[in-house]
Amino acid sequence: MRSVARAEVLTAVGELLQAAETLEATEIDRLNSPGLVEPGLVVWVRSWLARARLWTQLGETARAIASYETFLRWWGEADGIAAAEVRQARLELGRLRDAPR
């Protein structure tokens, strides 16, 4: 979770590429004990949405699309509070796919 926090700080200070690369290095096998109640899993899944948005801002469309797709693969059927994030991610992904390249 430290790497995700580090990426958030980097984003806040405008270091978008460094933030995106930090998130790219954050993989699920680095979590202590992944499970549905492990908060690290939620942070890791949400990092894919953050990656997608960073790659979009950096003009890396293919990487952004892949990150949105990974996020939706993990949380595509989410309900409750997470459902709003999923809806927003689908809208952003749709706009990205429809944009001229």
C-alpha positions, 0 to 999 in steps of 0.5 A: 500500500506504500507504493500506492500512497507514494503514487498519490503523492507523486500525482499531487505534485505533478509527477504523472509519469513517475506516479504511473510507473510506481503503480505499474511496479505494484503487483498483487504478489507483493501483498502480505495475504491477499484475500477479500478482507485484506485492505491491500487487495482493494487498494491494489484493484483501485490502483488499476483505475488510478493507472488508467487515469494517469496513462490517459493524461500522459497520452498513453491510450493503449496502456490506459485501456489495458488498465481500465480493462484490468480494473473492470475484470477485478471489480466489474460486478461490484455493487454498493459503493464500488459500483459508482467507481465501476460505472465511472470507469466504464464511461471513461473507458468508452470515451477513450475507445471512441476517441480518434487516434 
